[in-house]
Structure formats: structure tokens, C-alpha cells
Amino acid sequence: MNDDELQLIFLLHDLGIFFKRTGLPPLEKFSKLTENEIGNGGSHSIWSASFAEELGLSQDIQNIILYHHNYDSLEGENARIASVLGQAAEFFSGEEELGPVNLLSVFSEVKLKEETCPEKCYLPIQKLDLAFEKPIRNEEVSNQEAYRKLWEDFRSELRKIGKDINPEILYQLIKKYTIFLPSFSRDISLFDYIKVKTAIATCLYRYTQDQKLDSNQSAEKPFLLISGGISGIQRFIYRVSSPAEAQAGMAKRLRGRSFFLNLLNDAVVTSIRNKLNLSEANLLWCGGGNFLILAINTDETKEKIKDFQKEVNKYLMGEFNAELFLNYTWEQAEVSELNDFSRLNGKLNQKLDENKKQKFVENLEDLFLEDKEDTFKTCSVCASPIKEKETLSEEIEKETLCEDCNEHTEIGRKIAHAKYYIKLISEKKSDKFDVFLFGVGYRFLRNENVAGYIRSISGISKSAQVLKINDTDFMDAELIKRCSESDISVSFGFMFMANTVPKHEDNILSFTNMAELSRGADKLGILKMDVDNLGKIFSGGFNKKSTGITRISTMSSMLDFYFSGILNRVCERNYFLDEVDICENCKKEAIKIILSPENENEASEIVYRMKDEKHACNLCLEKKSPAIYVNYAGGDDLLIIGPWDLIIQLAKDIRETFKDFTCQNPDINISAGISIINKKFPIGRAALLADEALQKSKNNGSYCRFKEEGKKEERKDSISVFGETVYWESREDLKGFYELLDFSNDLEKLIENKQISKSFVYSLLKMWNSNFGYDKELNEKARREKKAYVPYLKYQLARNVREKAVREDLDKKVLKNFPWIKIPVSWVSLKTR
């Protein structure tokens, strides 16, 4: 069996679980087989084998699939392959087959506290796409017809491949059609079940080959869990300046700088997979700068990884002055140990932390090499030296930038418009690639001829993977046919990417223009958000019986779907319209905004933003442009830039949609930090300020009345903005952000209606400062107990608010919100400027 045939067996052998739930019969030649013949728990194998024959696969492949639960009935190599599938099945022993039911959200099973009782939420029986909104509460269904339609759609797409089925395309289609279906466990997706089982079987088979074991011998610690990632990411992203000569293109450059790190991480794992001959299924997850690979536990594997780390870190030292570092480690494991992932993960994290204390220890001879190249000047953005050998552009802007910053600008420009992300394996660099790292080339295409590009790299690349960005309908029969005419192996698939970018006339808006889209003051907002306690959830969020790697894989898949996919739709709720695209009716309900030209010789542009609580008509919405700029998002965190008022509202929207996505589970939360800056403020420094605000949210706690006095109970689930840190929702008599934002909008409307003055609102802040502003550590206890401001507050209300009804309503609201009045006053101050 060649590698492609092995992968087809591993991917297809349990697909009968899906087929069987449709109620459609298997082929007649298999239908009369008994459980004694096919093995205990293997009834779905009849449907898997039927599908293998339908695809025209060989009799050997059909037999292995059919008898993988009874491999003693096979001989030779077929028995060896079937035996590793049997051993992999032991990892999932004790599970029973389910009917045509929907998937229980894995987030419904998370419990960090004993008293937590998450609601049961279920996912619809459908294919994966961005039309998905959220799990449905208490909607457990059994729908054979929905399974049948989904299966027919799956088969129809698979036929587009032709006779020679590419395992990589099959993997992508299985992901598309089974990630919302349960496996034998109600909360583990069938996709992640097939993925992890394929990874396990691949390692077991290669290990038995390496150790020359026969089908009856068991393997001892056959797995090597390789965990790692790029260290130094935050400093690398934020350590940028934005002087006047480099202002042009700064938005593209920062986006490109962040995306380059994604490419760096992807190139590392892709190169590792190629060196170890592992399938995509063996990459258990990759996101947020980290990865986990299931590999074969051999001395050769360890040597290859050691050599590769040395190669990568030598490159990072030379290219980025040792600012970035590839940190990795491994842990050996048996099949049974994969079920106790929390223990394995704890060991891996401990080793990674130790490695951070001795960076580049394997590259000491390279670290102290003398730089013999003369420095021409330093880059105005990253301060890296520009070597004389670097070719400088005639353009004024590029003359001040190093080669890397120019590359990052170009990446940021291309990825904002790209529809296709093409990954190529090559031994040498070429101008056909936008980026080339460690034998992996990347190209980002918009509407260009993809097939023509694939033909142009024949002789340069060994293989190519064409991924459609944010679109799961990737099976274009004509494109597949035209690409197959090239001399290289080509596979197709899809990927989700948080790629929301504000554009005007096809150009990415500058940070200055984004600030001008704000209501009131022309300021930028920078939002950082991060899931709370994710490490604890991965290591101990499920009961001991449920901490296996498959359940963690399911959760990782779902989190990535939210941050890389669904997040785009949330961000796109905030938009603006070009002057030529907005209709007259919508224009009446919109605010006119003049955008400053980026260059002196250009004219100003006019755009429109809908007024609060107003929405454009459907025709105008088709031409809208997002007002939000996603710098990066993936894994479990994000950094987003945009008009300051929209950023604050967006933080609320993200928190609400994330809570819906995670079943309103009280143990799964997300915190945020926001910095608000002038439009010319250095963007790298602004991102650091947002990070500092996020850390305040992460450290937020309260002095709980029911615990011993003064003991801090860490709760997180908070947002920091305008110098204040509050919980998202009100708790007891502590006001939450949602309620404070509502009160902010109430004050703004009262000013617009001339029922109160701006000076009265500002006086509230002066009053707050005199009562709370001088405390070194302002805690919830002090906010509750200090009441000296009440008489003066009532006096100010009586003096400044004439209407009795308004005064009485404000009296109640201001008193309740006064200890946190900085947030409403700051909002009103900026919004009405």
C-alpha cells in the first residue's frame, strides 16, 4: 500500500457511521454479513466498505475497511493495517453507536466548579459554513432525512474529484460535512473522531514498520506528542514605530506583520509534517502561535526535530535579531495515555516553560557570530539595520524601510483582498511566492487565474494546496480539472481567516481615516480580548473520564471556528457606505464623514455612517464596507482596531456572541482591554496599552461578602476601558459594563434633546474625582461604602435639571451608577465632542 491508499483507508473506514444514519441500505454483497464475521462494534463497517466500492477502491482496501474490527480474518500487510485500526479503536472503547441525532456542543460539558450546571445546547445537522449562528438550547433532535440530504451532498461533491481520490481533498470534505455531527460520543464531532483516529493509526502503522512488529504484537509508547510555538510574538508585533515618513501603509504593515507570524507558525508545522511524512490529521491543532503534532516515537523523529529547530532558530536569530524563538518539546505516550491528556499537557507545558529560560542554547555558536555586513541605515519602523546589499526602492516611503517591513506591507495588502491561499512545497525560493519559509511557499490570489498560476510553478514546486478563504464551497470541478493538467500534485480545501478590513475604493483605510469614521471625537480604539482560564478548561474542564485528546480537539476546532470565522460576521455589523453607493433614503438616516487624503496631492473622500439604531436598506448593505480592522484573531484571542465608539460596541457584541456560542456556560468567559488614542499616536504603543488594560481585566476580582474579609476572589470575565475595570454584567450591587453602557447612551440622548447640559455631565466626573479619584487602590468595597457625594449630587441635579420627571429618573440612575461614573462620562464626552 502506498501512502495515499493508507490515508484513504484511515479516513474512510469509519465514514460508515455517517452513511448508516441516513437509513440507506449498504450494498447487497455486504448486507448479509453478521457481527461475528465483521467483529464486535463494527456494524458501520458494512456501510464504509459499501462506500469504498462505490468509489472504485480496490478489493484489498474494501476488505481492510470491512474487517478492521476482526483483523484476524486477514493476512499479511492487510492484517497489519487492519490491526492498527483495531488498536486505534481501543482508544474509543466503551462508546456505543448513535442514531441520526445532532451534536451536543462540547461547551455544554465544561465544568470548572462543582456547582456549575451548563445548559445542554445542540448544533444543527448541517454542513460547515459561515451561515451558522449558534447552538440551540435544549433542541435535541433525531432527523434521518437531514442526514440523508447531507450524505447525498457529500457524495455529489466527492464525485467532482474523479477516479483518483486525493486524501487531502477527502479530509477537507469530511471536515465540511461531519464537524457538526456526533461520533460515538454525543459531544465529540465525527470529524475530530476520524481525524484523531487517523493520526493514531498513522503513527501505529509507521511504528510497527520501524520496530518490525507483526499484527499480533502491541507497541510500547509508539507516540511522540510534539508541542511548541513561536515565542516573542507580542513584542514582535508591537515593537513598531509610526513616524511621519512611514505613516502611509501602516495599517497594511501591522496586519502583514501579524499575518507573517501565522505563516511562520504554519511553515514550521508544515515542514515538520513533510520531514516526518505525516498527514494533516496528525496536526492536532495549530493556532495562536502554538501547535501540537502527534508523531511516531522513533530516534529518527527526534533527531529530525532537533535539527529542524536549530535551523529555524538560526534563521530567526539572523533575520529578527533573536527576537523570535521556536520553542518546542515532546512527550512519549501509549494509546491509553492519550485519554489522560491533562496529565500529558501539564508535562509538555512544564518543559516549554523551562525551555524559555534557555533560549537558543542549541545555537550558541551562531548567536555570537560577528556581523560582517555594513549597515546602510536603520529601518524607521522596526529599527532593524538596513544592509547595503538590500535593494532600496525609488519610492520615498520604502527608502526608509527594511526588506522585512516592505514584505509585511505587501502581505497586508494582498491578504486583505485574497480569495485563495495557496501553500506550496518547494526546495528553493522563487519570485512566484509571496512568502517562502523553510521549504514552504505561500501565494495569495484574488481573482487571478488559479489554474494558470499552478501551471506556472511546474518544475518549481512539488505539490500545492489551494485553500478558499472563508468559503467552504471549494469543489470547483472545472478548476480541479484544469489544475490536474499540471505536473504537480494539487489538493483543494478551505480555511477560515479573520480578515475583516475597512476598504474604500478597494484601498485599505489608513488609521487616520478609521479614526475619522468615529462619532464625535476622531479617535481610534484598540481592542484586545482573550478567553479566560482556557488552560484550566483544557486540563481540567471535563471529568477525568472525558479529558481525552479527541474532546480537546473538538473544542479547539470549535474555538478556531469562532475566532477565525464567525468573528468576521460580528465585525461586519459595523460599516460605512461610499457616497456613490448610498441611496437618498439611507442618506437621510446617515452621518456625512469627510476622509482626509493619505497623500497631499489627493482629494478628500466622502462616506456615510448610519446614525445610531438606524440600518441601511438591503441594496445599500450589498455595497457596504466594514469599519473594523482585524489585526489578528485565532486560537483564543484577538486584536482589533477601529473607530473608538464602534470598538466599544464591538467588544460587547463579541462577548455576547461568544457566550451564545459557548452555550452561556458560566465557566467559559472572555475578557477585554481597550485603549483609546489620538489618530497619530504610535500604534505599537497603543496595542501595548490595550494589552495592559486586558491584564487588568484578567486580574479583576472582588471582595466577596461571603468569604473572610479582604480575601480576593478572582473572577475575570471583565472589560477595562477609560481607566476602569468592571465585570461585563452587574453582580449584586456592582454595576456591569452592559448597564453602564446603557446609562451612557441615556445621558447622550438627554444632551441631544437639550434636557441636560454637557457641563452637568462633566461635573459628575469632578465630583467622582473628589470622592474616589485619589484612592491608591480603589476596590469594590470602597465604591460601596463611600457615600459623601450624595448631598452635593442631589444639589447639582436640582440646580441643573429642570424637568421633574427627568430629574427624578436621573436621581435614581446616577446614584446607582455613580461609583463607576467615569465610563458614562468619558463616553458622553467623546461622543458629543
PyMOL commands that set and color helices and strands:
alter all, ss='L'
color gray80, all
select helices_A, chain A and resi 3-12+16-20+28-31+35-38+44-54+59-66+71-73+76-90+106-109+144-159+167-178+190-210+233-238+244-246+250-276+280-282+299-320+336-339+341-356+361-367+396-399+403-417+450-456+477-484+511-516+534-540+544-546+549-571+584-588+618-621+644-661+683-698+737-752+758-771+780-785+790-800+804-820+822-831
alter helices_A, ss='H'
color red, helices_A
select strands_A, chain A and resi 121-122+136-137+223-231+283-287+290-296+325-333+375-378+385-387+420-426+435-437+440-445+461-469+489-495+503-504+507-508+523-531+575-578+590-595+605-610+625-626+629-634+637-643+670-678+701-703+712-714+718-721+724-727
alter strands_A, ss='S'
color yellow, strands_A
deselect
rebuild
show_as cartoon
